[in-house]
Amino acid sequence: MMAAARRPSTLIDRLPPVRGRYTANAPLDRVTWFRVGGPAEVMFRPADRDDLAAFLAACPADVPLTVIGVGSNLLVRDGGIAGVVVRLGGPFASIEPDSVRAVLTAGAGALDANVALVAAEAGVAGIEFLVGVPGTIGGALRMNAGCYGAEMKDVVSRAVALDRQGRTHEMTAADIGFGYRRSKVPPGWIFTSVTLDGRSDQPAAITRHLEAIRAEREASQPLRTHTGGSTFKNPPGAKAWELIDRAGCRGLHRGAAVVSEKHCNFLINEGGARAADLEALGEEVRRRVAASTGTALEWEIVRVGEHQSPLAAVEEAR
Ligand SMILES: Cc1cc2nc3c(=O)[nH]c(=O)nc-3n(C[C@H](O)[C@H](O)[C@H](O)COP(=O)(O)OP(=O)(O)OC[C@H]3O[C@@H](n4cnc5c(N)ncnc54)[C@H](O)[C@@H]3O)c2cc1C
């Protein structure tokens, strides 16, 4: 999907000097798993934690900030994201296991699956579930990511975040206030690292568990598609996918946006869908589920950014 055209932004001129990189009008449809969404007005990739802290301390208070991981739980709207989008990359991707204490420290930009693999090699057990979550550690902390009976709240011993003013906060799992696919840390805070508690076990045994999780995923989820994973949270005492199925929404589509046949709590961009198609399809599913079961589904996927103005759509079509 083509990114929405924006007027040239002068925002970069108002931002503090950094060692990392600013990019104006940075495409986000190449970043997000759904492969949709307009551009970031400015993308900032910090050189390291100090660079990020200095940026936050000096960034004008009226500039909106959004942090993203790898966009595996994001629906970025077609009008893009105003302000600065912070993306942690390589400088935040360190993974350091400690086999003796059975703990592991990772940067918030590290991929969850890599963390699980490194932990397994080092004989640190209990973190295997992360192999099934296709995001970063920062996104996993924000969303309290989990699967197959384990979630971040069970394994976090300490996390570090920067607030909007660039001040450092060290937190325990209790401080973070994990709930079902959420944490209570203020929206503007950016996680920079985490220490996870595991237990010692044989690498071969941990690897067998990893492989079992992978096989289970493969069998039950449309992994090689453009999707955002589970669209809606499971309501108390119910499974979102069962309600969606009962409401007759399996396979429902709106243009190239489709409710997956394989796992009907997943929406899929079959190619060429707009964020607006996916969002409208999700809302149609919510409407049908509410009408037929009385349950109001809550979005698990985080929707960010602005709707595209009709004028921009016309200009883009020319
Ligand atoms: C095929 C598929 C399967 C999935 N399976 C699961 C599953 O089994 N269990 C599960 O829990 N999730 C699952 N997900 C959803 C997703 O992978 C998780 O929510 C993941 O934790 C998101 O991480 P991310 O880095 O992609 O974050 P993004 O999608 O980029 O962002 C998600 C949220 O986290 C915030 N965020 C990102 N980085 C930071 C940071 N450093 N500091 C503060 N906030 C931050 C963003 O602002 C946003 O609010 C699945 C997704 C897909 C596509």
The ligand as an SDF file (V2000), in Angstrom:
LIG
                    3D

 53 58  0  0  0  0  0  0  0  0999 V2000
    1.7030  -13.7420   13.9980 C   0  0  0  0  0  0  0  0  0  0  0  0
    1.6120  -13.0420   15.3450 C   0  0  0  0  0  0  0  0  0  0  0  0
    1.4940  -13.7970   16.5140 C   0  0  0  0  0  0  0  0  0  0  0  0
    1.4130  -13.1550   17.7560 C   0  0  0  0  0  0  0  0  0  0  0  0
    1.3050  -13.9280   18.8860 N   0  0  0  0  0  0  0  0  0  0  0  0
    1.2710  -13.3290   20.0990 C   0  0  0  0  0  0  0  0  0  0  0  0
    1.1840  -14.1080   21.3080 C   0  0  0  0  0  0  0  0  0  0  0  0
    1.1510  -15.3210   21.2870 O   0  0  0  0  0  0  0  0  0  0  0  0
    1.1560  -13.4630   22.4930 N   0  0  0  0  0  0  0  0  0  0  0  0
    1.1910  -12.1090   22.5620 C   0  0  0  0  0  0  0  0  0  0  0  0
    1.1840  -11.5690   23.6780 O   0  0  0  0  0  0  0  0  0  0  0  0
    1.2700  -11.3430   21.4460 N   0  0  0  0  0  0  0  0  0  0  0  0
    1.3120  -11.9220   20.2260 C   0  0  0  0  0  0  0  0  0  0  0  0
    1.3780  -11.1480   19.0920 N   0  0  0  0  0  0  0  0  0  0  0  0
    1.3490   -9.6810   19.2110 C   0  0  0  0  0  0  0  0  0  0  0  0
    2.7310   -8.9990   19.3180 C   0  0  0  0  0  0  0  0  0  0  0  0
    3.7570   -9.8100   18.7800 O   0  0  0  0  0  0  0  0  0  0  0  0
    3.0760   -8.6320   20.7730 C   0  0  0  0  0  0  0  0  0  0  0  0
    2.1200   -7.7580   21.3320 O   0  0  0  0  0  0  0  0  0  0  0  0
    4.4610   -7.9860   20.8750 C   0  0  0  0  0  0  0  0  0  0  0  0
    4.7820   -7.8890   22.2420 O   0  0  0  0  0  0  0  0  0  0  0  0
    4.5340   -6.5980   20.2300 C   0  0  0  0  0  0  0  0  0  0  0  0
    5.8980   -6.2150   20.1730 O   0  0  0  0  0  0  0  0  0  0  0  0
    6.4230   -5.1870   19.0810 P   0  0  0  0  0  0  0  0  0  0  0  0
    7.8610   -4.9510   19.3680 O   0  0  0  0  0  0  0  0  0  0  0  0
    6.0760   -5.6320   17.7330 O   0  0  0  0  0  0  0  0  0  0  0  0
    5.5950   -3.8870   19.5030 O   0  0  0  0  0  0  0  0  0  0  0  0
    4.7540   -2.9150   18.5350 P   0  0  0  0  0  0  0  0  0  0  0  0
    3.6880   -3.7070   17.8680 O   0  0  0  0  0  0  0  0  0  0  0  0
    5.6770   -2.1390   17.6890 O   0  0  0  0  0  0  0  0  0  0  0  0
    4.0880   -1.9570   19.6360 O   0  0  0  0  0  0  0  0  0  0  0  0
    3.0940   -2.4950   20.5130 C   0  0  0  0  0  0  0  0  0  0  0  0
    2.9500   -1.5360   21.7080 C   0  0  0  0  0  0  0  0  0  0  0  0
    4.1470   -1.5720   22.4850 O   0  0  0  0  0  0  0  0  0  0  0  0
    4.6550   -0.2550   22.6420 C   0  0  0  0  0  0  0  0  0  0  0  0
    6.1190   -0.3430   22.6720 N   0  0  0  0  0  0  0  0  0  0  0  0
    6.9540   -0.9080   21.7700 C   0  0  0  0  0  0  0  0  0  0  0  0
    8.2350   -0.8030   22.1730 N   0  0  0  0  0  0  0  0  0  0  0  0
    8.2080   -0.1310   23.3570 C   0  0  0  0  0  0  0  0  0  0  0  0
    9.2190    0.3020   24.2750 C   0  0  0  0  0  0  0  0  0  0  0  0
   10.5300    0.0910   24.0550 N   0  0  0  0  0  0  0  0  0  0  0  0
    8.8190    0.9580   25.4010 N   0  0  0  0  0  0  0  0  0  0  0  0
    7.5040    1.1990   25.6390 C   0  0  0  0  0  0  0  0  0  0  0  0
    6.5040    0.8190   24.8110 N   0  0  0  0  0  0  0  0  0  0  0  0
    6.8590    0.1390   23.6820 C   0  0  0  0  0  0  0  0  0  0  0  0
    4.1370    0.5190   21.4290 C   0  0  0  0  0  0  0  0  0  0  0  0
    4.0750    1.9110   21.7030 O   0  0  0  0  0  0  0  0  0  0  0  0
    2.7520   -0.0790   21.2860 C   0  0  0  0  0  0  0  0  0  0  0  0
    1.8520    0.5010   22.2100 O   0  0  0  0  0  0  0  0  0  0  0  0
    1.4550  -11.7450   17.8340 C   0  0  0  0  0  0  0  0  0  0  0  0
    1.5960  -11.0000   16.6540 C   0  0  0  0  0  0  0  0  0  0  0  0
    1.6770  -11.6340   15.4220 C   0  0  0  0  0  0  0  0  0  0  0  0
    1.8500  -10.7990   14.1810 C   0  0  0  0  0  0  0  0  0  0  0  0
  1  2  1  0
  2  3  1  0
  2 52  2  0
  3  4  2  0
  4  5  1  0
  4 50  1  0
  5  6  2  0
  6  7  1  0
  6 13  1  0
  7  8  2  0
  7  9  1  0
  9 10  1  0
 10 11  2  0
 10 12  1  0
 12 13  2  0
 13 14  1  0
 14 15  1  0
 14 50  1  0
 15 16  1  0
 16 17  1  0
 16 18  1  0
 18 19  1  0
 18 20  1  0
 20 21  1  0
 20 22  1  0
 22 23  1  0
 23 24  1  0
 24 25  2  0
 24 26  1  0
 24 27  1  0
 27 28  1  0
 28 29  2  0
 28 30  1  0
 28 31  1  0
 31 32  1  0
 32 33  1  0
 33 34  1  0
 33 48  1  0
 34 35  1  0
 35 36  1  0
 35 46  1  0
 36 37  1  0
 36 45  1  0
 37 38  2  0
 38 39  1  0
 39 40  1  0
 39 45  2  0
 40 41  1  0
 40 42  2  0
 42 43  1  0
 43 44  2  0
 44 45  1  0
 46 47  1  0
 46 48  1  0
 48 49  1  0
 50 51  2  0
 51 52  1  0
 52 53  1  0
M  END
$$$$
